[in-house]
Amino acid sequence: MKSLLFVLSIFSGTMLYAQENVTIQGKITNLEGHQIIISYLNSNGKAHSRVTPLNGKFETTLNISDVQEITISPYRFTGNSIRDTVRKFYHTPPPLTIFVSPGDRIRLKGDALHIWKAKVKGGRYIKEYEQLRSLTDPLITQGDNLKRNQYALLLCNDTTAIAKSKETQRQLSSEIRAVTKEYFTTQKNSVFAVYKLFQSMKSLQPGEVEEIFSTYSHNVQQTSVGQRVGDFIEKNSIVGPGSQMIDFEGNTLTNKVFTTVNLLGKYILLDFWGSWCGPCRKSNPHLKELYAKYKDKGFDIVGIAYEMMPTIEKCKQATLNAVKEDGLPWQQLLNNELAEKFDVVKAYNVGAFPTKILIDKSGKILWKGIGTEETQLDKLLAYIFGD
């Protein structure tokens, strides 16, 4: 095994654009005196710009240094929102999302009640952006309608219909992801396509990202966002199949001393998860089956929880509660606590949850999987233990 003494940022990569402006001109009806808020990234990170239109018209300039998607929506606008504190039902309409590049001059025209449908013109990559938008916007509109229908059903206390509507909404979200993936998989010469790959790469299997990226043209690969995808692929290779696992140590949630050195001689599954992560929790029953089946044959699981609570103690309690609720018998470590000395999540280039990594007796990584698809893991374990 080897120690990793430094962690490279996922978002490193040379920017190929100088700091330039993006100018946005727009006319939005039905604002009822509200401002427009634009969210974007600048050299300091996340930024928000509020603009006060005059008779619905506005013009503003953003300082950005690279291609990105920005969002535009009415600020504190309640004209088309649902906020029912008694029934705890909240819905805010989707924002308008635009793909911009330094130097762009964007023109838009829309209705505050349906801002995501606004017509957009101008911009270096407008054709690429509109190609995908023409496919996803109707689905986004369906999603907005579904949420409004759910509220109507809630007022009627129709729990059965609400459950069906939520399932339809989940299917719709899956369809949007599938349409987007089809776009960035097939558009080989598109900067917008490699940007959408960049957005999605943490939720894809590591080998899949490399396979898709390899099909892009050289010019696309050499863009700043292309270089960031390339960096991600390179870092994944450090902790991918065939590599030695990265050593770490700390205390478990039950205050037992833990070190990866003691894992030698067993097949180990590192399970990166969180109490807040629905897919993680849904995969736990199957993990328990695998643990029960193979634990006496030289197999163990180490849970590495990543929580989002404001303090270490609250993070620890959230994990302990989930461990108890799900009946997880294997040892658990809290990355939020470990990260004070060594961030295991970053070291293993984990960007989506759940992520699982299977390690052999000598400490070599055999498999890395993202999400809840575990068929390959099942087959590997069956092969290893002779089932």
C-alpha positions, 0 to 999 in steps of 0.5 A, spaced: 500 500 500 502 507 499 500 513 502 497 519 498 501 525 501 497 530 497 490 531 494 489 534 487 483 538 486 478 535 481 477 542 478 484 544 476 486 545 469 488 551 465 483 556 463 484 558 456 480 564 456 482 571 459 477 574 464 472 577 459 465 580 460 458 577 458 453 582 456 446 580 457 440 584 455 433 582 456 425 583 457 421 579 462 414 580 462 410 580 469 415 581 474 411 585 478 416 590 480 421 584 482 428 584 481 432 579 476 437 575 480 443 571 476 447 566 479 454 564 475 461 563 477 467 568 477 474 568 479 472 568 486 467 562 486 460 562 486 457 569 485 450 572 484 448 579 481 441 582 482 438 587 476 432 592 477 429 592 470 425 598 468 419 596 465 421 589 464 427 591 460 434 590 463 442 590 461 447 587 465 455 585 465 458 579 468 465 578 469 467 571 467 473 567 465 471 560 462 465 557 459 459 555 464 451 555 465 448 561 468 441 561 471 436 567 471 430 567 475 425 573 478 428 575 485 423 573 491 418 572 486 411 569 488 407 570 482 408 562 480 410 559 486 407 555 492 409 556 499 404 552 504 407 552 510 401 548 514 402 542 509 409 543 508 409 543 500 414 548 497 415 549 489 419 554 486 419 554 478 425 552 474 430 558 473 432 559 466 439 556 464 444 559 459 450 556 457 455 562 456 462 563 454 467 570 455 465 575 450 458 573 449 452 578 448 446 574 450 439 577 448 433 574 452 425 575 452 420 571 456 415 571 462 417 571 469 411 566 470 415 561 465 422 564 465 425 557 463 421 558 457 424 564 455 427 565 448 435 566 448 439 569 442 446 570 441 452 567 444 458 563 441 455 556 443 448 558 442 446 552 437 449 547 441 445 549 447 439 550 443 440 543 440 439 540 447 435 545 450 429 543 445 429 536 448 430 538 455 425 544 456 419 540 454 421 535 460 422 541 465 415 543 463 412 537 465 416 536 471 413 543 473 406 541 471 407 535 475 409 539 482 403 543 481 398 537 480 401 534 486 399 540 490 392 539 488 392 532 490 395 534 496 389 539 497 384 533 496 388 528 500 389 523 495 395 520 497 395 514 492 395 519 486 400 523 490 405 517 490 404 515 483 405 522 481 412 522 485 414 516 481 412 519 474 416 525 477 422 520 478 421 517 471 421 524 468 428 526 472 431 519 469 429 521 462 432 528 463 439 525 465 438 520 459 437 525 454 443 529 456 447 523 456 445 521 449 447 528 447 454 529 450 455 522 448 454 523 441 456 530 440 463 529 438 465 536 436 461 540 441 464 544 447 457 544 450 457 537 450 464 536 454 461 541 459 455 537 460 460 531 461 464 535 466 457 536 470 455 529 469 462 525 470 462 524 478 455 520 477 458 516 471 462 509 472 470 511 471 471 507 465 465 510 462 468 517 462 474 516 459 471 512 453 466 518 452 472 523 452 476 519 448 471 520 442 471 527 442 475 531 437 482 534 439 480 541 439 474 539 444 479 535 449 484 541 449 478 546 451 479 548 458 473 544 460 476 538 456 482 539 460 478 539 467 475 532 464 482 529 463 484 531 470 479 527 473 480 521 468 487 522 470 486 522 478 481 516 477 487 512 474 490 513 481 485 510 485 482 506 479 482 498 478 489 496 478 492 501 483 494 500 490 489 503 495 491 509 499 492 508 506 488 512 512 487 511 519 483 514 524 477 512 529 471 508 528 464 511 530 465 506 536 472 509 538 476 503 536 482 505 532 482 503 525 488 503 520 488 500 513 494 496 514 490 491 518 486 490 512 491 486 509 489 479 508 482 480 506 477 482 501 475 489 503 469 493 500 470 501 502 463 504 502 462 511 501 455 513 503 451 518 507 445 518 512 442 523 507 443 519 501 437 515 499 440 511 494 445 509 499 440 507 504 436 503 499 443 499 497 444 497 504 439 491 505 443 488 499 450 490 502 448 486 508 446 480 504 453 480 501 456 481 508 452 475 511 454 471 505 462 472 505 464 475 512 466 468 514 470 467 507 475 473 508 470 479 506 469 485 510 466 492 509 468 499 511 463 504 511 466 511 510 460 516 511 460 523 509 455 528 512 452 535 511 451 537 518 454 543 521 458 540 526 462 534 527 457 532 533 451 532 529 454 529 523 456 523 527 449 523 530 446 522 523 451 517 521 450 513 528 442 514 527 442 511 520 447 505 522 442 503 527 436 504 523 439 500 517 442 495 522 449 495 519 454 491 522 460 493 519 465 498 522 464 505 520 468 512 520 466 519 519 470 522 513 468 529 516 472 527 522 477 524 518 478 530 514 481 534 519 487 530 518 486 526 511 480 527 507 479 520 504 473 522 500 478 527 496 483 522 496 479 516 493 476 522 488 469 520 490 464 525 487 458 521 487 454 517 493 454 511 493 461 509 491 464 503 492 471 500 492 473 493 492 480 491 494 483 485 494 488 481 499 494 485 497 491 492 497 490 492 490 483 496 487 479 491 483 473 495 482 470 501 483 462 503 482 458 509 482 451 508 484 446 503 486 448 498 480 451 492 483 451 486 478 458 487 477 460 487 484 456 481 485 459 477 480 466 479 482 465 476 489 461 470 487 468 469 482 472 470 488 469 466 493 467 460 488 460 461 488 
